[in-house]
Each structure stands twice: as structure tokens, then as C-alpha cells.
Amino acid sequence: MSPIPGSGLAKGLAVTLRTMTRRSVTAQYPDVQPELPPRTRGVIGLFEENCTVCMLCARECPDWCIYIDSHKETIPAATPGGRERSRNVLDRFAIDFALCMYCGICIEVCPFDALFWSPEFEYAETDIRDLTHERDKLREWMWTVPAPPALDAAAEEPKEVAAARKAADKLAAARAQEAEAPAEGARSDGTSDGRAPGGGGAA
């Protein structure tokens, strides 16, 4: 069915008539901070204690705006005759927000939850070279990351939680059986009620 001629104009005028009587609202920024949605993509915060320098975020970044430097340290053997181990130590973690397109791929691919979205957006600079922020600044933004939203009460339980609960229940049942076994053995030989295994009382 073809639209009625002039219906688009009529809808537009209806919107105008509905809104022309409303009072305009001015956001008094920066005196009043805006209420941002919980999933706002402002900047990326770094929780460096979780970073293992796996380089996965830098490799997957389509803009190549993540710079990571590290070095290896040798960890002495924990036991005599054991083997020494080596680990990567983070030296530099920087993000060039002049190149970043806020796609969030680095946060999604991080296997150890070291990167998070922060709603912080006040980081404008007069020089584009100052938009490369080092790990100290990224760590400061980490503390502005909001808490994760509560789970939906009607949602299914995560498989990891269900598996962990099943294993815990199985372990608790096994311990309960082990605790009952000595008590049953004590009752079978008659020692639990104060009598000697031979049965007779005091002469």
C-alpha cells in the first residue's frame, strides 16, 4: 500500500508540535557531570597485576595502537634439585588513543582480565602526541571502572559455577562418609557406650 501523500510532512509537524511546548534542558557541564550509561566506552583501564605479557591484545589490535615492552626474569627453583623457571615482567604498557577506534577487541581477547572499559572521557590534550598514555595513567583509570551489573535472576547458572558446586557437593559427601565410618566402627565393637569389648559389666 502506497503512503498517503503528505503523511511524512504531517508526522514531522506532529513531532514539532509535541516538543515545542516543552522546556529546554541544558546540561551544565562541567559543573554537573553527565550520567553515563553503565557500558560507556570511555578509555581502557589496565590492571597490570593480571597482565602476563602474552601480547594477545597488541597482536589482535586492528590499529596497532598498543605498545608493550617486557623482559624475562629467572625464578630460582622452589625445591632443591628443581628447575629454574622464567617469567615475563611488564616494563611498558601504553595505548595511543589518537589511533584507538574503541572497538574493544583488546578487552575481549585478554585471557586474564587485565583490561577494562572505564567511562572516563575527560582526557583531551592540546598535542596529539600526548594522547599516548602509559601504564601509570591506565592504572589510574582502572579505579574508575564501574562494578559489573548484577546477574539476571532468571538467567541460567553459568556452567563453571554449576561444575564447581557439583564438585564441592561431591567432596562434602565423601568427607561426611569418612566421618561416619569411624563412628560406626566404634559402635560395632561396643566401646562407644562405656562397656568393654567382652561385654560384661563390673563384677
Secondary structure, 3 states (H helix, E strand, C coil): CCCCCCHHHHHHHHHHHHHCCCCCCCCCCCCCCCCCCCCCCCEEEECHHHCCCCCHHHHHCCCCCEEEEEEEEEECCCCCCCCCEEEEEEEEEEEECCCCCCCCHHHHHCCCCCEEEECCCCCCCCCHHHHEECHHHHHHHHCCCCCCCCCCCCCCCCHHHHHHHHHHHHHHHHHHHHHHHHHHHHHHCCCCCCCCCCCCCCC
